Amino acid sequence: MTPLETGQRVVVSELGETPLDAIEHFVSVVEQPPPDPATLAPGDVIVEVKSASVGWVDLIMSSGQYQHVPDPPYTPGLEYAGVVRWKGSATGERLQLGDRVIADGALTGPRSLGEHRRWGGWARWAVAPAEALLPLPAQWSFDEGCNLLGNYETAYHCLIARGQLKAGETVLILGASGATGLAAVQIAKLVGATVIATGRSEAKLDLVRAHGADHVIVTQGELKDPVKALTGGRGVDVVYDGVGGATSVEALRATAFGARFLIVGWASTPLVARGKGGRGAPNVNQLPTNLIIMKSLDVLGCPTVIATLRDPAIRAPRLKQILEWAEQGKIRPHVSHRFPLGAIRQAMLAKWSGEVTGGCVVHPDTA
Ligand SMILES: NC(=O)c1ccc[n+]([C@@H]2O[C@H](COP(=O)([O-])OP(=O)(O)OC[C@H]3O[C@@H](n4cnc5c(N)ncnc54)[C@H](OP(=O)(O)O)[C@@H]3O)[C@@H](O)[C@H]2O)c1
């Protein structure tokens, strides 16, 4: 084995009051010696990280406003892609040195529950158990690979497992230019649904249209009239809501009688919980029950990770379908922003401020 070089990793020394507070005061980049194989378990693998996603969940974890609160100091980076550089004696034959792999954030890194949660992907080196590493789909870049699992698994869980979206139905996807939103557009089209996508910017929506959306609406408040105009006055069968706040209420008014309303997230009101891991939900979103009852809506909470922890059996079919679609070229993540690891603050700010379309990544091996 060629000796592994010293690299860099990001450290969050303390949880922020908000992600912006964490970015400003508690995020730093430090030297990272390569992991010493003598200290690792026989089932471990050393991965040289080539690209790591800077996702929304990474941001809200830095202030402890995500359901899974990290224990600082920690290295963020739920999902990464890279190359196998060392493998322990009990890792089997599935992985070989030099293989291009993606890390499953449910089984390793800061959102996982065991020993490997200290090995986040915002680093030159990560250690993962062999079972947490999947082959990078053929022809895919590392940037695309680290934007696959979380985004498409979320879209699948919400639209298919919870939403039961069917061919011929119409779905309204809020925040469609986001990482999970763009995945939802692609999956809804694969199911055979008609997609109406919303967002705040014409330019970002052009890209959403290029990824398959049938119609796009620039959100300027009211959604009911433009949606009704596109659905012959009927409204949509399903809403995929990753935005929350006032946009949710507008979307409720744009539904057909008996529609399914999928609560995915709240990108427009991210500070629902107290900062610094204080929990509680003092600023939580509220939906009008009069509209829900009069329109006979099914409002469905769709927490992908929590639902999977409670019933792990729901994951295998989801993962199988997503990996098949990826190999067949039917889904492909879009990455609009790339930064060297040393510019991590800039990368986090770009994601937080809504500049990004789809994914944002950092590269640990560029200066
Ligand atoms: N349910 C689950 O299992 C699950 C899993 C992962 C993530 N999530 C949640 O889903 C949400 C979206 O995640 P993501 O990764 O897709 O985030 P993202 O990549 O940042 O995308 C969110 C999108 O929402 C829109 N948006 C942001 N702020 C807005 C505002 N103030 N008003 C209106 N629209 C706004 C933006 O689109 P425009 O700029 O085009 O408006 C942005 O592209 C987050 O709340 C996240 O925590 C849920």
The ligand as a Gaussian input file, in Angstrom:
#p B3LYP/6-31G(d) Opt

LIG

0 1
 N      -38.745000      14.051000       4.955000
 C      -37.492000      13.664000       4.889000
 O      -37.170000      12.518000       5.123000
 C      -36.434000      14.653000       4.499000
 C      -35.178000      14.207000       4.062000
 C      -34.230000      15.182000       3.636000
 C      -34.569000      16.532000       3.711000
 N      -35.791000      16.909000       4.215000
 C      -36.198000      18.304000       4.320000
 O      -36.715000      18.743000       3.071000
 C      -36.470000      20.145000       2.927000
 C      -35.770000      20.376000       1.608000
 O      -34.515000      19.727000       1.636000
 P      -33.502000      19.860000       0.423000
 O      -32.347000      19.014000       0.738000
 O      -34.219000      19.644000      -0.852000
 O      -33.110000      21.392000       0.556000
 P      -32.554000      22.381000      -0.568000
 O      -31.717000      21.623000      -1.515000
 O      -31.987000      23.553000       0.134000
 O      -33.859000      22.827000      -1.353000
 C      -34.926000      23.505000      -0.768000
 C      -35.643000      24.324000      -1.841000
 O      -36.704000      25.024000      -1.193000
 C      -36.827000      26.301000      -1.764000
 N      -36.793000      27.314000      -0.696000
 C      -35.813000      27.571000       0.164000
 N      -36.121000      28.622000       0.958000
 C      -37.301000      29.021000       0.560000
 C      -38.147000      30.075000       0.978000
 N      -37.780000      30.921000       1.949000
 N      -39.320000      30.212000       0.357000
 C      -39.660000      29.381000      -0.643000
 N      -38.885000      28.365000      -1.085000
 C      -37.718000      28.194000      -0.475000
 C      -35.642000      26.556000      -2.684000
 O      -36.079000      26.593000      -4.013000
 P      -36.164000      27.998000      -4.811000
 O      -34.938000      28.779000      -4.497000
 O      -36.274000      27.557000      -6.238000
 O      -37.399000      28.639000      -4.282000
 C      -34.724000      25.367000      -2.467000
 O      -34.187000      24.914000      -3.695000
 C      -35.648000      20.574000       4.138000
 O      -36.526000      21.123000       5.091000
 C      -35.059000      19.266000       4.646000
 O      -34.791000      19.301000       6.018000
 C      -36.714000      15.988000       4.578000

